């Protein structure tokens, strides 16, 4: 829905913390000018009516992933949500991401994500296969993982994931963002590391029921479910649950 924004105001219904683990929504009204996004309106409120309002942002161009929030109940980047495409006759509700602890107002503690990333086995290339010490790869193989490298770590996919958002199973499931990261490593034509046991056990890939909600909110339009998570699930199934593979291992056990 497109709205003419000249000579209009918008009411932001913003979650404000009380410093004691709780909080409430406060309404703020601010003028709207042509081309404004939600983050512009938040800055206007911050400058005029609520100097102590906490909001995280950086590039204001949809590339840093800093300004993630719940916008009218849906995860999104405040810098990419244009007011002209929203009904300004109704309040716009803004609250922090629900999958992570709130620090203050719209700012959440996403440090758990960085701890998860440190536990993932890093890239382990095979030996160089050319006389000059470089590698040879097929272009199709390279293209396959390029999509995953577009991630800006906004953690919107983590926020919308029901395993993390509703069930709070952070200790058993690493979330779609890091399944994408593992896919970028596992599908790289040079990588030789084995991450399947961790995927099955500690990283909880079996908890994902592929609802594709993570794909829908990705601002970089990464096909998270179909191109990353499902292929990883197939690899785990082939390795640990395929009856022929299990039979082969009984007959020809791996040498220790």
PASEBA-869240 format. One record per residue: x, y, z of N, C-alpha, C, O in turn; residue in one letter. Coordinates in nm, 3 decimals. Layout:
<kezas>
       nx       ny       nz      cax      cay      caz       cx       cy       cz       ox       oy       oz  code
        X        Y        Z        X        Y        Z        X        Y        Z        X        Y        Z     A
...
</kezas>
This chain:
<kezas>
       nx       ny       nz      cax      cay      caz       cx       cy       cz       ox       oy       oz  code
    0.085   -0.120    0.000    0.000    0.000    0.000    0.088    0.125    0.000    0.177    0.138    0.084     X
    0.065    0.215   -0.092    0.143    0.339   -0.100    0.064    0.455   -0.042   -0.057    0.467   -0.064     X
    0.133    0.540    0.033    0.068    0.653    0.099    0.140    0.782    0.065    0.263    0.785    0.064     X
    0.066    0.889    0.037    0.127    1.020    0.016    0.171    1.075    0.151    0.091    1.086    0.243     X
    0.301    1.110    0.163    0.355    1.144    0.293    0.367    1.294    0.317    0.394    1.334    0.430     X
    0.347    1.378    0.215    0.361    1.521    0.235    0.255    1.572    0.332    0.139    1.531    0.325     X
    0.295    1.662    0.422    0.205    1.726    0.519    0.136    1.624    0.609    0.021    1.644    0.649     X
    0.206    1.514    0.642    0.150    1.414    0.729    0.238    1.392    0.851    0.353    1.435    0.855     X
    0.180    1.326    0.948    0.258    1.282    1.064    0.242    1.132    1.079    0.151    1.071    1.022     X
    0.332    1.072    1.156    0.323    0.930    1.185    0.338    0.912    1.335    0.416    0.982    1.400     X
    0.264    0.819    1.389    0.276    0.785    1.531    0.354    0.655    1.543    0.316    0.552    1.487     X
    0.463    0.661    1.618    0.542    0.542    1.646    0.509    0.493    1.786    0.516    0.569    1.883     X
    0.474    0.369    1.796    0.446    0.304    1.924    0.569    0.221    1.960    0.584    0.108    1.914     X
    0.656    0.278    2.040    0.790    0.221    2.063    0.799    0.158    2.201    0.752    0.214    2.300     X
    0.860    0.039    2.205    0.881   -0.028    2.333    0.993    0.042    2.409    1.104    0.058    2.357     X
    0.965    0.084    2.531    1.064    0.148    2.618    1.085    0.063    2.742    0.989    0.030    2.812     X
    1.209    0.026    2.769    1.240   -0.053    2.888    1.240    0.036    3.013    1.259    0.157    3.006     X
    1.218   -0.030    3.127    1.213    0.046    3.252    1.337    0.027    3.339    1.344    0.079    3.450     X
    1.435   -0.049    3.288    1.558   -0.072    3.363    1.547   -0.179    3.469    1.643   -0.205    3.542     X
    1.432   -0.241    3.480    1.409   -0.344    3.581    1.360   -0.474    3.520    1.297   -0.555    3.588     X
    1.390   -0.494    3.392    1.350   -0.617    3.324    1.214   -0.610    3.258    1.170   -0.708    3.198     X
    1.147   -0.497    3.267    1.016   -0.480    3.205    1.013   -0.358    3.116    1.118   -0.307    3.075     X
    0.895   -0.311    3.087    0.880   -0.192    3.004    0.738   -0.176    2.955    0.649   -0.252    2.994     X
    0.717   -0.078    2.869    0.585   -0.054    2.812    0.600    0.023    2.681    0.707    0.078    2.651     X
    0.493    0.026    2.605    0.494    0.100    2.480    0.463    0.248    2.506    0.374    0.281    2.584     X
    0.537    0.335    2.439    0.512    0.479    2.445    0.484    0.528    2.304    0.548    0.484    2.209     X
    0.388    0.619    2.290    0.353    0.675    2.159    0.425    0.808    2.136    0.431    0.893    2.224     X
    0.479    0.823    2.016    0.546    0.946    1.976    0.497    0.982    1.835    0.490    0.896    1.748     X
    0.465    1.108    1.815    0.420    1.155    1.685    0.524    1.248    1.625    0.576    1.337    1.693     X
    0.556    1.227    1.498    0.659    1.307    1.432    0.618    1.336    1.288    0.553    1.252    1.226     X
    0.655    1.451    1.232    0.622    1.482    1.093    0.690    1.385    0.996    0.798    1.332    1.024     X
    0.626    1.364    0.882    0.678    1.276    0.779    0.710    1.358    0.654    0.628    1.437    0.609     X
    0.828    1.338    0.599    0.865    1.403    0.473    0.893    1.297    0.368    0.910    1.179    0.399     X
    0.897    1.340    0.244    0.915    1.248    0.131    1.043    1.167    0.145    1.149    1.221    0.176     X
    1.032    1.036    0.122    1.149    0.949    0.122    1.189    0.894    0.257    1.288    0.821    0.266     X
    1.116    0.927    0.362    1.154    0.880    0.495    1.131    0.730    0.511    1.037    0.673    0.457     X
    1.221    0.669    0.588    1.205    0.530    0.628    1.177    0.528    0.778    1.186    0.631    0.845     X
    1.144    0.412    0.831    1.112    0.400    0.973    1.227    0.451    1.060    1.203    0.518    1.161     X
    1.350    0.420    1.023    1.465    0.463    1.102    1.474    0.616    1.108    1.513    0.671    1.210     X
    1.439    0.685    0.998    1.437    0.831    0.999    1.339    0.883    1.104    1.369    0.977    1.177     X
    1.223    0.821    1.109    1.121    0.864    1.206    1.169    0.837    1.349    1.145    0.919    1.438     X
    1.236    0.725    1.370    1.290    0.695    1.502    1.395    0.799    1.542    1.398    0.843    1.657     X
    1.480    0.838    1.448    1.581    0.941    1.476    1.516    1.075    1.508    1.564    1.149    1.593     X
    1.407    1.106    1.439    1.336    1.231    1.466    1.279    1.231    1.607    1.287    1.331    1.678     X
    1.222    1.119    1.648    1.170    1.105    1.784    1.283    1.115    1.885    1.270    1.179    1.989     X
    1.394    1.050    1.854    1.510    1.051    1.943    1.565    1.193    1.962    1.605    1.230    2.072     X
    1.566    1.270    1.854    1.621    1.406    1.860    1.529    1.504    1.932    1.576    1.595    2.000     X
    1.398    1.486    1.917    1.304    1.586    1.967    1.234    1.547    2.097    1.218    1.629    2.187     X
    1.192    1.421    2.106    1.104    1.383    2.217    1.163    1.282    2.316    1.116    1.274    2.429     X
    1.263    1.206    2.274    1.315    1.099    2.361    1.465    1.084    2.339    1.510    0.992    2.271     X
    1.542    1.176    2.398    1.687    1.174    2.378    1.753    1.048    2.431    1.863    1.013    2.388     X
    1.688    0.980    2.523    1.747    0.859    2.582    1.700    0.731    2.514    1.729    0.622    2.563     X
    1.630    0.742    2.403    1.584    0.624    2.329    1.703    0.550    2.270    1.784    0.609    2.199     X
    1.714    0.421    2.301    1.826    0.340    2.252    1.786    0.267    2.124    1.687    0.194    2.121     X
    1.865    0.287    2.018    1.843    0.220    1.891    1.979    0.194    1.827    2.067    0.280    1.829     X
    1.995    0.077    1.770    2.123    0.041    1.708    2.111    0.058    1.556    2.017    0.010    1.494     X
    2.208    0.127    1.498    2.211    0.144    1.353    2.353    0.183    1.312    2.435    0.218    1.396     X
    2.380    0.176    1.182    2.512    0.213    1.134    2.506    0.268    0.993    2.522    0.389    0.974     X
    2.483    0.183    0.892    2.500    0.228    0.753    2.378    0.299    0.696    2.392    0.383    0.607     X
    2.258    0.266    0.746    2.132    0.319    0.693    2.116    0.291    0.544    2.055    0.369    0.470     X
    2.173    0.177    0.500    2.164    0.139    0.359    2.132   -0.008    0.340    2.146   -0.062    0.231     X
    2.088   -0.074    0.448    2.050   -0.214    0.438    2.166   -0.309    0.419    2.147   -0.419    0.365     X
    2.286   -0.270    0.463    2.403   -0.355    0.440    2.477   -0.392    0.568    2.561   -0.483    0.566     X
    2.450   -0.326    0.679    2.523   -0.358    0.802    2.443   -0.450    0.893    2.501   -0.518    0.977     X
    2.310   -0.453    0.877    2.227   -0.540    0.959    2.206   -0.494    1.101    2.157   -0.571    1.183     X
    2.242   -0.370    1.132    2.238   -0.324    1.272    2.099   -0.289    1.322    2.069   -0.309    1.440     X
    2.013   -0.236    1.235    1.886   -0.178    1.282    1.770   -0.278    1.279    1.655   -0.238    1.258     X
    1.800   -0.404    1.299    1.694   -0.505    1.303    1.600   -0.480    1.420    1.643   -0.445    1.530     X
    1.472   -0.498    1.396    1.371   -0.480    1.500    1.242   -0.549    1.456    1.232   -0.600    1.345     X
    1.145   -0.548    1.546    1.010   -0.596    1.512    0.929   -0.476    1.468    0.904   -0.385    1.547     X
    0.886   -0.476    1.342    0.808   -0.366    1.287    0.667   -0.416    1.262    0.644   -0.499    1.174     X
    0.574   -0.366    1.339    0.436   -0.415    1.334    0.430   -0.567    1.349    0.352   -0.635    1.282     X
    0.514   -0.618    1.438    0.511   -0.761    1.470    0.593   -0.850    1.381    0.597   -0.972    1.403     X
    0.659   -0.793    1.279    0.737   -0.874    1.186    0.882   -0.828    1.186    0.907   -0.708    1.185     X
    0.979   -0.920    1.188    1.119   -0.881    1.185    1.154   -0.808    1.055    1.114   -0.850    0.947     X
    1.230   -0.698    1.068    1.270   -0.621    0.950    1.379   -0.521    0.984    1.408   -0.496    1.101     X
    1.439   -0.465    0.880    1.538   -0.359    0.896    1.466   -0.225    0.893    1.395   -0.195    0.797     X
    1.483   -0.145    0.995    1.414   -0.016    1.002    1.458    0.078    0.891    1.382    0.164    0.848     X
    1.582    0.063    0.845    1.631    0.153    0.741    1.579    0.118    0.602    1.597    0.196    0.509     X
    1.515    0.003    0.588    1.465   -0.039    0.457    1.312   -0.035    0.449    1.254   -0.065    0.344     X
    1.248    0.002    0.557    1.101    0.005    0.560    1.055    0.147    0.531    1.063    0.234    0.618     X
    1.006    0.173    0.409    0.966    0.306    0.369    0.828    0.341    0.424    0.734    0.262    0.415     X
    0.817    0.461    0.481    0.689    0.505    0.535    0.584    0.521    0.427    0.465    0.506    0.452     X
    0.628    0.552    0.306    0.533    0.569    0.195    0.459    0.440    0.161    0.355    0.443    0.096     X
    0.512    0.328    0.205    0.450    0.198    0.177    0.376    0.143    0.298    0.340    0.025    0.302     X
    0.353    0.230    0.397    0.284    0.187    0.519    0.161    0.275    0.543    0.161    0.392    0.506     X
    0.058    0.220    0.607   -0.061    0.301    0.639   -0.032    0.395    0.755   -0.024    0.351    0.870     X
   -0.018    0.523    0.726    0.022    0.619    0.829   -0.092    0.663    0.918   -0.071    0.738    1.014     X
   -0.213    0.619    0.889   -0.325    0.652    0.977   -0.332    0.559    1.097   -0.420    0.573    1.183     X
   -0.240    0.463    1.104   -0.233    0.372    1.217   -0.094    0.381    1.279    0.003    0.405    1.207     X
   -0.082    0.362    1.411    0.051    0.364    1.473    0.140    0.252    1.419    0.093    0.142    1.390     X
    0.267    0.282    1.406    0.366    0.181    1.367    0.430    0.131    1.495    0.494    0.207    1.568     X
    0.414    0.003    1.523    0.465   -0.055    1.646    0.609   -0.104    1.627    0.638   -0.180    1.534     X
    0.698   -0.059    1.714    0.839   -0.097    1.708    0.879   -0.158    1.841    0.856   -0.100    1.947     X
    0.941   -0.275    1.834    0.990   -0.342    1.954    1.117   -0.419    1.920    1.143   -0.446    1.803     X
    1.195   -0.456    2.021    1.320   -0.527    1.994    1.296   -0.669    1.945    1.187   -0.724    1.964     X
    1.396   -0.729    1.881    1.385   -0.868    1.836    1.353   -0.959    1.955    1.412   -0.944    2.063     X
    1.262   -1.051    1.935    1.210   -1.132    2.045    1.296   -1.254    2.076    1.283   -1.313    2.183     X
    1.384   -1.292    1.984    1.463   -1.414    2.005    1.583   -1.392    2.095    1.650   -1.487    2.135     X
    1.612   -1.264    2.128    1.732   -1.233    2.206    1.697   -1.142    2.324    1.595   -1.072    2.321     X
    1.780   -1.143    2.428    1.753   -1.057    2.545    1.760   -0.909    2.507    1.844   -0.868    2.426     X
    1.672   -0.830    2.566    1.672   -0.686    2.542    1.773   -0.617    2.634    1.776   -0.643    2.754     X
    1.855   -0.531    2.576    1.947   -0.450    2.655    1.877   -0.322    2.699    1.872   -0.291    2.818     X
    1.823   -0.248    2.603    1.749   -0.125    2.633    1.666   -0.086    2.511    1.719   -0.079    2.400     X
    1.539   -0.061    2.532    1.448   -0.014    2.426    1.453   -0.107    2.304    1.409   -0.222    2.313     X
    1.507   -0.059    2.191    1.508   -0.138    2.068    1.637   -0.217    2.047    1.655   -0.281    1.944     X
    1.727   -0.211    2.144    1.858   -0.277    2.131    1.858   -0.412    2.202    1.823   -0.421    2.319     X
    1.898   -0.516    2.131    1.904   -0.650    2.188    2.048   -0.699    2.199    2.138   -0.648    2.132     X
    2.068   -0.797    2.283    2.200   -0.859    2.303    2.211   -0.977    2.207    2.153   -1.083    2.231     X
    2.285   -0.959    2.100    2.301   -1.065    1.999    2.436   -1.136    2.011    2.478   -1.204    1.918     X
    2.503   -1.121    2.125    2.637   -1.179    2.142    2.637   -1.331    2.133    2.737   -1.391    2.095     X
    2.524   -1.393    2.167    2.513   -1.539    2.154    2.549   -1.584    2.013    2.613   -1.688    1.997     X
    2.510   -1.509    1.912    2.538   -1.546    1.774    2.688   -1.555    1.746    2.733   -1.643    1.673     X
    2.763   -1.464    1.804    2.908   -1.463    1.780    2.976   -1.578    1.854    3.077   -1.631    1.807     X
    2.922   -1.617    1.968    2.976   -1.733    2.038    2.950   -1.860    1.959    3.036   -1.948    1.953     X
    2.833   -1.870    1.899    2.800   -1.985    1.816    2.897   -1.996    1.698    2.946   -2.105    1.667     X
    2.924   -1.884    1.634    3.009   -1.886    1.515    3.150   -1.934    1.547    3.214   -2.000    1.465     X
    3.199   -1.901    1.667    3.334   -1.943    1.706    3.346   -2.094    1.720    3.455   -2.149    1.708     X
    3.233   -2.162    1.746    3.236   -2.306    1.768    3.229   -2.386    1.638    3.249   -2.508    1.639     X
    3.203   -2.320    1.527    3.192   -2.390    1.399    3.330   -2.415    1.341    3.415   -2.326    1.338     X
    3.352   -2.538    1.295    3.483   -2.571    1.238    3.512   -2.480    1.118    3.427   -2.465    1.030     X
    3.629   -2.420    1.113    3.661   -2.327    1.004    3.691   -2.396    0.872    3.698   -2.519    0.864     X
    3.708   -2.317    0.771    3.741   -2.364    0.637    3.873   -2.441    0.639    3.972   -2.395    0.696     X
    3.874   -2.558    0.575    3.994   -2.642    0.570    4.016   -2.686    0.425    3.957   -2.785    0.381     X
    4.099   -2.615    0.351    4.114   -2.645    0.208    4.199   -2.770    0.183    4.287   -2.804    0.263     X
    4.173   -2.835    0.072    4.258   -2.946    0.028    4.390   -2.889   -0.025    4.398   -2.770   -0.053     X
    4.491   -2.973   -0.039    4.619   -2.925   -0.091    4.605   -2.864   -0.231    4.520   -2.906   -0.309     X
    4.688   -2.767   -0.260    4.686   -2.704   -0.393    4.710   -2.810   -0.501    4.789   -2.902   -0.482     X
    4.642   -2.795   -0.614    4.651   -2.896   -0.719    4.711   -2.843   -0.849    4.699   -2.906   -0.954     X
    4.776   -2.727   -0.841    4.841   -2.671   -0.960    4.987   -2.642   -0.929    5.022   -2.615   -0.814     X
    5.073   -2.647   -1.029    5.217   -2.624   -1.005    5.249   -2.491   -0.940    5.351   -2.477   -0.872     X
    5.163   -2.391   -0.961    5.191   -2.259   -0.904    5.136   -2.244   -0.760    5.138   -2.134   -0.705     X
    5.089   -2.353   -0.701    5.042   -2.348   -0.563    4.899   -2.299   -0.547    4.859   -2.264   -0.436     X
    4.822   -2.296   -0.653    4.683   -2.252   -0.647    4.591   -2.372   -0.673    4.637   -2.485   -0.688     X
    4.460   -2.345   -0.678    4.360   -2.450   -0.695    4.283   -2.429   -0.825    4.280   -2.319   -0.881     X
    4.221   -2.535   -0.871    4.133   -2.529   -0.987    3.993   -2.571   -0.942    3.977   -2.675   -0.878     X
    3.893   -2.490   -0.975    3.755   -2.518   -0.935    3.662   -2.494   -1.053    3.689   -2.412   -1.141     X
    3.551   -2.567   -1.053    3.449   -2.545   -1.153    3.369   -2.420   -1.120    3.340   -2.395   -1.003     X
    3.333   -2.342   -1.220    3.259   -2.217   -1.195    3.124   -2.244   -1.130    3.080   -2.166   -1.045     X
    3.058   -2.352   -1.168    2.928   -2.384   -1.109    2.941   -2.411   -0.960    2.852   -2.375   -0.882     X
    3.051   -2.475   -0.919    3.073   -2.502   -0.778    3.096   -2.374   -0.699    3.049   -2.360   -0.586     X
    3.168   -2.281   -0.760    3.193   -2.152   -0.696    3.063   -2.072   -0.684    3.035   -2.013   -0.580     X
    2.984   -2.073   -0.790    2.858   -1.997   -0.791    2.763   -2.045   -0.683    2.687   -1.966   -0.626     X
    2.767   -2.174   -0.653    2.673   -2.232   -0.558    2.686   -2.169   -0.419    2.585   -2.148   -0.352     X
    2.807   -2.139   -0.376    2.826   -2.087   -0.240    2.828   -1.934   -0.235    2.824   -1.876   -0.126     X
    2.833   -1.869   -0.350    2.838   -1.722   -0.349    2.714   -1.661   -0.286    2.723   -1.559   -0.218     X
    2.599   -1.723   -0.308    2.474   -1.672   -0.252    2.482   -1.660   -0.100    2.433   -1.562   -0.043     X
    2.543   -1.758   -0.035    2.548   -1.760    0.111    2.636   -1.648    0.166    2.618   -1.607    0.281     X
    2.728   -1.600    0.088    2.821   -1.497    0.135    2.759   -1.356    0.131    2.825   -1.259    0.168     X
    2.635   -1.346    0.086    2.567   -1.216    0.086    2.513   -1.180    0.224    2.469   -1.067    0.246     X
    2.516   -1.276    0.317    2.457   -1.252    0.450    2.521   -1.132    0.518    2.643   -1.119    0.522     X
    2.436   -1.042    0.573    2.484   -0.922    0.643    2.475   -0.938    0.796    2.500   -0.844    0.870     X
    2.438   -1.058    0.841    2.425   -1.088    0.983    2.334   -0.988    1.055    2.368   -0.933    1.160     X
    2.218   -0.966    0.996    2.115   -0.884    1.062    2.043   -0.967    1.167    1.979   -0.912    1.257     X
    2.052   -1.101    1.156    1.990   -1.197    1.248    1.838   -1.194    1.245    1.773   -1.237    1.341     X
    1.781   -1.142    1.137    1.635   -1.147    1.123    1.588   -1.291    1.107    1.482   -1.328    1.157     X
    1.667   -1.372    1.037    1.630   -1.513    1.020    1.633   -1.585    1.155    1.550   -1.672    1.181     X
    1.729   -1.548    1.240    1.735   -1.605    1.374    1.613   -1.562    1.455    1.556   -1.641    1.531     X
    1.575   -1.437    1.439    1.465   -1.381    1.516    1.331   -1.445    1.480    1.249   -1.468    1.568     X
    1.310   -1.474    1.352    1.181   -1.527    1.310    1.173   -1.678    1.328    1.063   -1.735    1.325     X
    1.286   -1.744    1.346    1.289   -1.890    1.362    1.215   -1.931    1.489    1.251   -1.887    1.598     X
    1.113   -2.014    1.475    1.030   -2.048    1.591    1.107   -2.129    1.695    1.072   -2.126    1.813     X
    1.211   -2.202    1.653    1.290   -2.281    1.748    1.361   -2.188    1.848    1.372   -2.220    1.966     X
    1.407   -2.073    1.799    1.474   -1.976    1.885    1.375   -1.875    1.944    1.384   -1.840    2.061     X
    1.281   -1.829    1.863    1.188   -1.722    1.903    1.084   -1.771    2.004    1.061   -1.706    2.106     X
    1.022   -1.884    1.976    0.913   -1.933    2.060    0.959   -2.033    2.166    0.910   -2.032    2.279     X
    1.052   -2.120    2.127    1.094   -2.227    2.219    1.224   -2.198    2.291    1.260   -2.269    2.385     X
    1.296   -2.093    2.248    1.419   -2.051    2.316    1.519   -2.166    2.333    1.580   -2.181    2.439     X
    1.537   -2.246    2.229    1.628   -2.360    2.234    1.767   -2.322    2.184    1.825   -2.391    2.101     X
    1.819   -2.212    2.236    1.948   -2.162    2.191    2.063   -2.258    2.223    2.164   -2.258    2.153     X
    2.048   -2.340    2.326    2.155   -2.433    2.362    2.156   -2.558    2.275    2.251   -2.635    2.279     X
    2.050   -2.577    2.197    2.041   -2.700    2.116    2.034   -2.674    1.967    2.040   -2.768    1.887     X
    2.021   -2.547    1.927    2.001   -2.517    1.785    2.073   -2.388    1.750    2.057   -2.287    1.818     X
    2.153   -2.391    1.644    2.233   -2.273    1.609    2.159   -2.174    1.522    2.203   -2.060    1.509     X
    2.046   -2.212    1.463    1.966   -2.119    1.385    2.005   -2.112    1.238    2.113   -2.154    1.200     X
    1.914   -2.058    1.157    1.934   -2.055    1.011    2.057   -1.977    0.966    2.120   -2.015    0.867     X
    2.091   -1.867    1.037    2.207   -1.790    0.991    2.332   -1.878    0.988    2.411   -1.869    0.894     X
    2.351   -1.962    1.089    2.473   -2.040    1.097    2.464   -2.171    1.021    2.566   -2.232    0.992     X
    2.344   -2.214    0.990    2.331   -2.324    0.895    2.372   -2.276    0.756    2.431   -2.351    0.679     X
    2.341   -2.150    0.725    2.389   -2.091    0.600    2.541   -2.082    0.599    2.606   -2.111    0.498     X
    2.597   -2.041    0.712    2.743   -2.031    0.722    2.809   -2.167    0.702    2.909   -2.178    0.631     X
    2.753   -2.271    0.763    2.807   -2.406    0.746    2.789   -2.454    0.603    2.877   -2.520    0.548     X
    2.676   -2.420    0.542    2.654   -2.459    0.402    2.760   -2.396    0.312    2.809   -2.460    0.218     X
    2.796   -2.270    0.340    2.899   -2.203    0.260    3.033   -2.275    0.271    3.112   -2.276    0.177     X
    3.059   -2.336    0.386    3.183   -2.411    0.406    3.172   -2.551    0.348    3.260   -2.595    0.275     X
    3.065   -2.622    0.381    3.048   -2.760    0.339    3.039   -2.776    0.187    3.087   -2.875    0.131     X
    2.980   -2.678    0.121    2.960   -2.687   -0.023    3.073   -2.622   -0.102    3.072   -2.623   -0.225     X
    3.170   -2.566   -0.031    3.284   -2.505   -0.101    3.365   -2.615   -0.168    3.397   -2.716   -0.103     X
    3.400   -2.600   -0.293    3.470   -2.707   -0.367    3.607   -2.743   -0.312    3.661   -2.848   -0.345     X
    3.665   -2.657   -0.228    3.798   -2.685   -0.174    3.796   -2.738   -0.031    3.897   -2.788    0.018     X
    3.683   -2.729    0.036    3.678   -2.763    0.178    3.682   -2.914    0.199    3.620   -2.990    0.125     X
    3.756   -2.957    0.301    3.769   -3.100    0.333    3.723   -3.134    0.474    3.727   -3.251    0.513     X
    3.680   -3.037    0.551    3.640   -3.061    0.690    3.508   -3.138    0.697    3.424   -3.125    0.607     X
    3.489   -3.217    0.801    3.366   -3.291    0.824    3.291   -3.227    0.941    3.338   -3.230    1.054     X
    3.174   -3.171    0.914    3.095   -3.103    1.017    2.961   -3.172    1.042    2.877   -3.118    1.114     X
    2.939   -3.290    0.985    2.808   -3.353    0.989    2.770   -3.400    1.129    2.653   -3.388    1.168     X
    2.864   -3.453    1.205    2.831   -3.498    1.340    2.785   -3.381    1.427    2.687   -3.393    1.501     X
    2.855   -3.269    1.417    2.815   -3.151    1.494    2.678   -3.100    1.448    2.597   -3.059    1.531     X
    2.654   -3.103    1.317    2.523   -3.061    1.266    2.412   -3.146    1.326    2.307   -3.094    1.365     X
    2.434   -3.275    1.333    2.332   -3.367    1.384    2.311   -3.351    1.534    2.198   -3.355    1.581     X
    2.419   -3.334    1.608    2.411   -3.336    1.754    2.407   -3.196    1.814    2.300   -3.143    1.843     X
    2.523   -3.135    1.832    2.532   -3.008    1.905    2.460   -2.893    1.835    2.407   -2.805    1.902     X
    2.456   -2.893    1.701    2.400   -2.780    1.628    2.253   -2.798    1.592    2.189   -2.704    1.545     X
    2.198   -2.917    1.614    2.054   -2.940    1.612    1.982   -2.918    1.482    1.870   -2.867    1.482     X
    2.042   -2.956    1.370    1.974   -2.931    1.242    1.841   -3.004    1.232    1.752   -2.962    1.158     X
    1.826   -3.113    1.307    1.700   -3.187    1.305    1.583   -3.110    1.363    1.467   -3.147    1.338     X
    1.609   -3.005    1.441    1.501   -2.925    1.500    1.434   -2.833    1.399    1.322   -2.786    1.422     X
    1.500   -2.808    1.287    1.440   -2.721    1.183    1.336   -2.800    1.106    1.366   -2.907    1.052     X
    1.213   -2.748    1.100    1.109   -2.817    1.024    1.076   -2.745    0.894    0.964   -2.756    0.842     X
    1.172   -2.673    0.842    1.171   -2.611    0.708    1.041   -2.539    0.675    0.980   -2.566    0.571     X
    0.998   -2.448    0.761    0.879   -2.368    0.733    0.908   -2.253    0.637    0.816   -2.190    0.585     X
    1.037   -2.225    0.613    1.082   -2.120    0.521    1.056   -1.979    0.571    1.066   -1.883    0.494     X
    1.024   -1.964    0.700    1.003   -1.829    0.752    1.133   -1.748    0.749    1.130   -1.626    0.732     X
    1.247   -1.816    0.764    1.376   -1.746    0.759    1.403   -1.691    0.620    1.454   -1.580    0.605     X
    1.370   -1.768    0.519    1.390   -1.723    0.380    1.306   -1.599    0.351    1.351   -1.509    0.281     X
    1.184   -1.596    0.404    1.092   -1.486    0.375    1.140   -1.352    0.429    1.110   -1.248    0.369     X
    1.213   -1.351    0.541    1.253   -1.223    0.601    1.393   -1.179    0.560    1.435   -1.069    0.597     X
    1.467   -1.261    0.486    1.606   -1.227    0.454    1.613   -1.105    0.362    1.561   -1.111    0.251     X
    1.676   -0.995    0.405    1.685   -0.876    0.320    1.777   -0.894    0.200    1.770   -0.816    0.105     X
    1.863   -0.994    0.203    1.952   -1.022    0.090    1.895   -1.129   -0.003    1.960   -1.169   -0.100     X
    1.774   -1.175    0.027    1.702   -1.272   -0.056    1.781   -1.401   -0.076    1.781   -1.460   -0.185     X
    1.849   -1.445    0.030    1.917   -1.574    0.026    1.812   -1.683    0.041    1.726   -1.676    0.129     X
    1.819   -1.783   -0.043    1.722   -1.893   -0.038    1.768   -1.991    0.071    1.819   -2.099    0.042     X
    1.749   -1.950    0.195    1.808   -2.019    0.309    1.762   -2.164    0.319    1.844   -2.255    0.331     X
    1.632   -2.186    0.312    1.578   -2.321    0.336    1.614   -2.417    0.223    1.671   -2.523    0.247     X
    1.581   -2.379    0.101    1.598   -2.471   -0.012    1.743   -2.494   -0.050    1.782   -2.605   -0.084     X
    1.823   -2.388   -0.044    1.960   -2.400   -0.095    2.064   -2.433    0.012    2.172   -2.481   -0.021     X
    2.032   -2.407    0.139    2.130   -2.432    0.246    2.085   -2.540    0.342    2.153   -2.641    0.359     X
    1.968   -2.521    0.406    1.928   -2.611    0.513    1.890   -2.750    0.462    1.936   -2.850    0.516     X
    1.807   -2.757    0.359    1.764   -2.888    0.309    1.882   -2.971    0.257    1.889   -3.089    0.289     X
    1.975   -2.915    0.179    2.091   -2.995    0.138    2.176   -3.044    0.257    2.230   -3.154    0.253     X
    2.187   -2.962    0.362    2.260   -3.007    0.481    2.186   -3.120    0.552    2.247   -3.216    0.598     X
    2.055   -3.109    0.560    1.976   -3.217    0.618    1.995   -3.346    0.539    2.007   -3.454    0.598     X
    1.998   -3.336    0.407    2.016   -3.455    0.323    2.152   -3.519    0.348    2.164   -3.642    0.350     X
    2.254   -3.438    0.368    2.388   -3.492    0.396    2.391   -3.566    0.529    2.452   -3.672    0.540     X
    2.325   -3.509    0.629    2.321   -3.575    0.760    2.245   -3.707    0.752    2.288   -3.807    0.808     X
    2.133   -3.706    0.681    2.054   -3.829    0.665    2.134   -3.935    0.591    2.136   -4.051    0.632     X
    2.200   -3.896    0.483    2.281   -3.991    0.407    2.392   -4.053    0.493    2.422   -4.171    0.482     X
    2.451   -3.970    0.579    2.565   -4.015    0.660    2.524   -4.102    0.778    2.593   -4.199    0.810     X
    2.410   -4.068    0.843    2.379   -4.134    0.969    2.252   -4.220    0.969    2.234   -4.303    1.058     X
    2.165   -4.202    0.871    2.038   -4.273    0.876    2.010   -4.359    0.754    1.913   -4.435    0.755     X
    2.089   -4.350    0.651    2.069   -4.432    0.533    2.105   -4.578    0.565    2.217   -4.603    0.610     X
    2.014   -4.674    0.544    2.042   -4.813    0.584    2.159   -4.876    0.509    2.232   -4.957    0.566     X
    2.178   -4.840    0.384    2.289   -4.896    0.309    2.423   -4.847    0.362    2.521   -4.922    0.368     X
    2.425   -4.719    0.401    2.548   -4.665    0.459    2.580   -4.733    0.590    2.696   -4.764    0.618     X
    2.478   -4.757    0.673    2.499   -4.824    0.801    2.551   -4.966    0.780    2.639   -5.013    0.853     X
    2.495   -5.035    0.681    2.541   -5.171    0.650    2.687   -5.170    0.604    2.766   -5.255    0.644     X
    2.720   -5.074    0.519    2.857   -5.062    0.469    2.956   -5.042    0.584    3.066   -5.097    0.583     X
    2.916   -4.964    0.681    3.006   -4.938    0.795    3.024   -5.061    0.883    3.130   -5.082    0.942     X
    2.919   -5.143    0.890    2.934   -5.266    0.967    3.031   -5.362    0.899    3.110   -5.430    0.965     X
    3.024   -5.365    0.768    3.110   -5.456    0.692    3.251   -5.401    0.680    3.350   -5.475    0.691     X
    3.260   -5.269    0.656    3.390   -5.204    0.637    3.404   -5.089    0.736    3.390   -4.973    0.696     X
    3.430   -5.117    0.862    3.443   -5.009    0.961    3.563   -4.920    0.931    3.663   -4.964    0.875     X
    3.550   -4.793    0.970    3.660   -4.698    0.948    3.779   -4.734    1.035    3.765   -4.776    1.150     X
    3.897   -4.719    0.978    4.018   -4.744    1.053    4.047   -4.625    1.145    4.037   -4.509    1.104     X
    4.083   -4.656    1.268    4.113   -4.550    1.365    4.261   -4.518    1.365    4.306   -4.432    1.440     X
</kezas>
